Amino acid sequence: MTTAAVRLPAGIAHPFAPAGRVDPYPAYTWLRAHDPVHRDPMTGMWLVTGYADCTALLKDPAFSAAAGQRERAREDDLPVSMLTSDGADHARLRAPGARLLGPAAMVQIADGVARDADALLERAGERDVLTDAVEQLGSPLATAVLARLFGLRDDQRAPFAQLARAASVNLDPLAPPPLARLGRAAMGELTRYLDAHTDQALPSPLRDFAADTRLTRQEMLGVLGLAVVGGWQPLAESIGNALYWLLPRPDVRAALALGTTDAAGTAMDELLRLEAPIPFTARVTVRDAELPGGRIPAGSRVLAVLAAANRDPAVFADPEQLRHDRSPNPHLAFGGGPHFCLAARLVRQSGALLLSRLVRTYPAAALTGPEPRWAATLIPRRLTSLGVDLNGTGTGTGTGTEAGRA
């Protein structure tokens, strides 16, 4: 670790500045190469960008997730969940959470989600051209997946989606106070909705989770709220981000269309590596901590920049390129260590299912309309909109040829 303050060179936008939010990768690349454990003069936080440093950080109990969440720009605490706890408390909450979001739960809802995806693509085909694939494919898929998990009726899906969208503000640990207040109000409304819903007759796996005696009622609702906030918008945006990279590449589309379920999952992992909706995760050091790239003192606010680690050339050959068959692919799009995202399988499997069906149903699908632009937001990493011509009759934009550049 360097002792003198290190600043980004002139001409490279800070990743939190407006231009850097749209395209943070030049800054991430420079920091990873020159100062992978970086004390940021602009924010006072430490930005950790190297893969080895991020993986070590995510496993080290010196970096507290609970304390990291308390640093959010809000006037109250988030509900108790795996996100806001560490150590034994985290493990106690996580075990029941796996009953709701783990592999067994996904097996139970897989057939229903496949039917939902087919119906979604059939409806999309009726309009031929999608003006925004996230709104017309990603968000409905995310709603369908959580509706299956929660046992929502068809008429409950639209109101639930509105609540999920509003509560997703809570994804951003650096949300400004006015936006954080809106997120707090939305989270309260979502919690009340879930409280009333879990008093009804429930399907498995939600029934088994809600009946788990290891959780208090408030803890159960906190984990449910985290499943919505951590699952709905990340899954929705992952579809748009993936299509941005996938559709301009006929060879990859063809391989995905002909491939197995495992091949689709491998491709989805690569798409998530390149453009994960959650680009970093927050921690606070509870004691002095030593990483491969340097030492961070106790009481420091730290961001593990997963998006930078996922393009580390020390781990990933051709890190800026889409290699749909990359294996192994130890990406950090879902974090790592004890706090590895419980919804990882939900996002990966559901996304792979929709994308593989899309390229088989619409093999000529292409990007269309205005050039896609990355939104000037920190979390989630998302496009402002993404037009898709399902039958490829228009002129594609030809985007996605560089490393996530706008």
Buried (B, 14 or more C-beta within 10 A) or exposed (E): BEEEEBEBEEEBBBBBBEBBBBBBBBBBBBBBEEBBBBBBEEBEBBBBBBBBBBBBBBEBEBBBBBBBBBBBBBEEEBBBBBBBBBEEBBEBBBEBBBBBBBEEBBEBBBEBBBEBBBEBBEEBEEEEBBBBBBBBBBBBBBBBBBBBBBBBEEEBBEEBBBBBBBBBBBBBBBBEEEBBBBBBEBBBBBBEBBBEBBEEEBBBBBEBBBEBEEBEEEBBBBBBBBBBBBBBBBBBBBBBBBBBBBBBBEEBBEBBBEBEEEBBBBBBBBBBBBBBBBBBBBBBBBEEBEBEBBEBEEEBBBBBBBBBBBBBEEBBEEBBBBBBEBEEBEBBBBBBBBBBBBBBBBBBBBBBBBBBBBBBBBBBBBBBBEEBEBBEBBBBBBBBBBBBBBEBEBEBBEBBEEBBEB
